[in-house]
Amino acid sequence: MSKTISDKIKLSVVARNFEDGYKLNGVITLVDKDKKEYEEKFETEVKNHLAESEAFTTEEKAKSLGADPNEIVEVRGWIDADEDGVADYEEEVVVKIEEAEEKITVIVELPHSASTGLAAKGLAGHTAMAIGEKFFDYGPDYYQYRADEQKYQVDFNKDGDMDDIVNMARKVDESKVNMDLNNDGDMDDIIFNEEINEEFAPGRPWWGEMISKNPKNVTLTQALGFILPDWRTNNVYGTVYKIEFYVKKSQSDKMIEWWEDRYQHLKIYSIKPWIGEQCTTAVKEALAEGGIDDIDWNTLTPDGILEDLKTEIKSTSSQHKDQKAKITLIKKEAIDWKP
């Protein structure tokens, strides 16, 4: 019998020789990967010729006994139904503890077959991912008016610190946004900065910000609901695949930490990996942070990561160990889209 640390466990033994209300002793023992034992004794009353412990999870019990839940590999339980004080092998319940798993869903939009230039090479596609129901993605913000260097953790104006709020507008009419973007004392100018493009732009959640004003709370269900309708509603006109596999909870936790840090410090978007990140490299880095590092470092495009996910990735959780990723076509490219 096997359980995860969050599954409920209840010990139970037939106690035919005892009247209701009779109290029997029991022991719960947690064993970690170094064979260290954590023991808790308990007492239970017989009811209808049955003696049971209270239901518990390994996670709860480990914390109460001062153990790390993620280190526990086995739970042993025994109720002394013959009152001899000896935990015979046949009487002891042994539960193997498997680490909880989390489903990883990578979503890949390929560039449309009619795309040309940089768009055909990957700029027109997109790569995103979900960890369980938590959805994350990354893209450029070409029309950011002002950027707080601390938020992005980038020295945009190259003055040696990250303490400034700098003009990052590509093309903005000051009178429309009611801002003096070039700090010349009026709001009569149209600001244009040619540096803000696919090679250098403030980063942002791409689909995430299109879906919600609070992109850090976007779910996979919401993302799929955004992607699947006609391309005119969302500008998703390329073929879209969903790639699913499972990882250990400890791995997925590290991926979530990576994305939460990226959403807090959005960094620089760039198709040049030595300058910044883009959608595919962000997903690749998040996966690698959780130990899924089989994707080639030279993989920089949606079609490239799709191929790597098809051929290189297998589930790492004990429940789905070594199973290949499941690839599902969820949207065909638009037949009525033209570049």
Secondary structure, 3 states (H helix, E strand, C coil): CEEECCCEECCEEECCCCCCCCEEEEEEEEEECCCCEEEEEEEEEEECCEEECCCEEHHHHHHHCCCCHHHEEEEEEEECCCCCCCCCHHHCEEEEEECCEEEEEEEEECCCCCCCHHHHHHHCCEEEEEECCEEEECEECCCCCEEEHHHHCCCCCCCCCCCCEEECCCEEEHHHHCCCCCCCCCCCCEEECCCCECCEEEEECHHHHHHCCCHHHCEHHHHHHHHCCCHHHHCCCCCEEEEEEEEEHHHHHHHHHHHHHHHHCCCEECCCCCCCECHHHHHHHHHHHCCCCCCCCCCCCHHHHHHHHHHHCECCCHHHCCCECEEEEEECCCCCCCC
